[in-house]
Amino acid sequence: MRWRLAALLLAAWCVCPALARADSFDPVSFGVDLSTLGYGITLERPLLFNLSARLVTGNLSESGKATPAGSPGNATFRESNVLAVADWRPYGGRWYLSGGVLFGSDHLDWTPQASGGNYTLNGGVFPVSGTGAVQAQVSYARPALYLGAGGGTGILKGLTISFDAGVVLRNGTVTTSATGPLQNNPAFQADLGAVAAGFRTHVLYPVAGVGLVYRP
């Protein structure tokens, strides 16, 4: 789905009508990118002398500890996204202001950490044999607004190092599940609900990245 969306955006981008004289356009630039949104490829097409459009893909997986509502567990944040962004150069130079939308299936998976055959959820202690497999997921699949700024500097003929910094406003949803006989127990469900409420679903996520771009 992510690549299908990227292909549609790229097709529309390449066939859009000329917004200025045809000879004012440069060829499409391409490169690689590494940022807090993941690693991937970037494509850029000038639209006007001071306006260009970019598509940037991102993939990343990070693991660590998380304790929502005081419940120890393991969390893995997986990013798989496409950023569609417009860059405006106020003075027609190398520095630009950016605005766009992030699409994708970014999500956080969390599982509790057992101790002595029990899970501790919001202060409540439940046997693993009763809860079964417990999981919480925060999904950031909704389109997210991106605002930022960036620039670049040439290092060789046709090669540029680019820099970007900004923020993404993520809006997520939380789901929880359990497979054991306690899954319908009111006390267990109340504590599992408190764990879900312990995750942040509205996040101002910082973005910082660097890329290597080839401009024909």
C-alpha positions in Angstrom: 0.0 0.0 0.0 2.8 2.4 0.9 4.6 1.9 -2.4 1.4 2.1 -4.4 0.7 5.4 -2.8 4.2 6.6 -3.5 3.8 5.5 -7.2 0.5 7.4 -7.6 2.0 10.5 -6.0 5.1 10.3 -8.2 3.0 9.8 -11.4 0.8 12.8 -10.6 3.9 14.8 -9.7 5.7 14.1 -13.0 2.7 14.8 -15.3 1.5 18.0 -13.5 1.1 21.0 -15.9 3.9 23.4 -16.2 3.7 26.2 -13.7 6.4 28.3 -15.4 8.4 28.2 -18.6 9.5 24.6 -19.5 13.1 25.6 -19.7 13.0 26.8 -16.0 12.7 23.1 -14.8 15.6 20.9 -13.9 15.5 17.1 -14.1 14.2 15.1 -11.2 16.8 14.7 -8.4 17.1 11.5 -6.4 19.1 10.3 -3.4 19.1 8.5 -0.1 17.9 9.8 3.2 18.3 9.0 6.9 16.2 10.7 9.6 14.2 10.1 12.7 11.4 9.0 10.3 13.6 6.1 9.0 15.9 5.5 6.1 14.9 5.4 2.5 15.0 7.2 -0.8 14.1 10.7 -1.8 12.9 12.2 -5.1 12.6 15.9 -5.9 11.1 17.8 -8.8 11.3 21.6 -9.2 7.9 23.3 -9.8 9.0 27.0 -9.9 12.3 28.7 -9.4 11.6 28.9 -5.7 9.3 25.9 -5.2 9.9 22.2 -5.4 8.1 19.0 -4.4 9.7 16.0 -2.6 8.8 12.4 -1.9 10.8 10.7 1.0 10.3 7.1 2.1 11.2 6.0 5.6 11.7 2.6 7.3 12.9 2.0 10.8 12.5 -0.3 13.8 13.6 0.6 17.4 13.2 -1.4 20.6 13.3 -0.5 24.2 11.6 -0.5 27.6 8.3 1.2 28.4 6.2 1.4 31.6 2.7 2.8 30.8 0.8 3.2 34.0 3.8 1.8 35.9 3.6 -1.5 34.0 7.0 -2.8 32.9 7.2 -4.0 29.4 9.0 -4.1 26.1 8.2 -1.8 23.2 9.1 -1.8 19.5 8.4 1.3 17.4 8.2 0.4 13.7 8.1 3.1 11.0 7.1 2.6 7.4 6.0 5.8 5.7 6.1 8.2 2.8 6.5 12.0 3.3 5.0 14.2 0.6 6.4 17.7 1.1 6.7 21.0 -0.7 9.9 23.1 -0.2 9.6 26.9 -0.6 12.8 29.0 -1.0 11.9 32.5 0.0 15.0 34.0 -1.7 15.5 31.3 -4.4 18.6 30.0 -2.6 19.6 26.7 -0.9 17.6 27.2 2.3 13.9 26.4 2.3 10.7 26.1 4.5 8.8 22.9 4.2 5.2 21.7 4.6 3.6 18.4 3.8 1.8 15.3 4.9 3.2 12.0 6.2 1.4 8.8 5.2 2.2 5.3 6.4 1.6 2.5 8.9 3.9 3.6 11.8 3.0 1.8 15.1 4.3 1.0 18.6 3.9 -2.6 19.8 4.1 -3.2 23.6 4.1 -6.5 25.6 4.3 -6.7 29.4 7.4 -8.2 31.1 6.7 -11.2 33.3 8.2 -11.5 36.8 7.7 -14.7 38.8 5.1 -15.9 36.4 3.0 -12.8 36.8 2.3 -9.6 34.9 2.0 -6.3 36.8 -0.5 -4.0 35.1 -1.4 -0.7 36.7 -0.4 -2.1 40.1 -2.5 -5.2 39.6 -0.8 -8.6 39.6 -2.1 -11.2 37.3 -0.8 -14.7 36.5 0.5 -15.2 33.0 -1.5 -18.5 32.8 -4.7 -16.5 33.3 -4.0 -13.5 31.0 -2.4 -15.4 28.1 -0.6 -13.3 25.6 -1.1 -9.6 26.3 -0.4 -6.8 23.9 -1.0 -3.1 23.3 -0.5 -1.3 20.0 -0.5 2.4 19.3 -1.2 2.9 15.6 -0.2 6.2 13.9 -1.7 5.2 10.5 -3.6 8.5 10.1 -2.0 11.1 7.8 0.2 13.5 9.9 1.0 17.1 9.2 4.7 18.0 8.8 6.3 21.4 9.1 10.0 22.0 8.9 13.0 23.7 7.3 16.2 22.6 5.6 18.9 23.3 3.1 21.9 21.7 1.4 25.5 22.2 0.3 27.3 20.8 -2.7 30.2 18.5 -2.2 30.9 17.3 -5.8 29.5 18.2 -9.1 25.9 17.0 -9.1 26.1 15.8 -5.4 24.6 17.6 -2.5 24.3 16.9 1.2 20.8 17.9 2.4 19.7 18.7 5.9 16.2 18.8 7.3 14.6 19.6 10.7 11.0 19.8 11.7 8.1 18.3 13.5 5.3 15.8 12.7 2.0 16.0 14.5 1.0 12.4 15.0 -2.5 11.3 16.0 -2.7 7.7 17.1 -5.2 5.1 18.4 -4.6 2.4 21.0 -5.8 -1.2 21.0 -5.2 -3.9 23.5 -5.7 -7.7 23.5 -5.3 -10.7 25.7 -5.9 -14.4 25.0 -6.3 -16.0 28.4 -9.4 -16.8 30.5 -9.0 -13.5 32.4 -9.6 -11.5 29.3 -13.2 -10.8 30.4 -12.3 -10.2 34.0 -13.5 -6.7 35.1 -10.4 -6.0 37.3 -8.0 -7.2 34.6 -9.8 -5.2 31.9 -9.8 -2.0 34.1 -6.0 -2.3 34.6 -5.4 -3.1 30.9 -7.5 0.0 30.1 -5.2 2.1 32.4 -2.2 0.7 30.5 -3.8 1.8 27.2 -4.5 5.3 28.7 -0.8 5.5 29.7 0.3 5.7 26.0 0.6 9.1 24.3 -1.6 9.2 21.2 -1.2 12.8 20.2 2.5 13.4 19.7 4.6 16.3 18.4 7.4 14.2 17.0 10.8 15.8 16.2 12.3 15.2 12.8 16.0 15.6 12.0 17.6 14.1 8.9 20.5 14.2 6.5 20.5 13.0 2.9 22.8 12.6 -0.2 21.1 13.9 -3.3 22.2 13.6 -7.0 21.1 16.5 -9.2 21.6 15.9 -12.9 
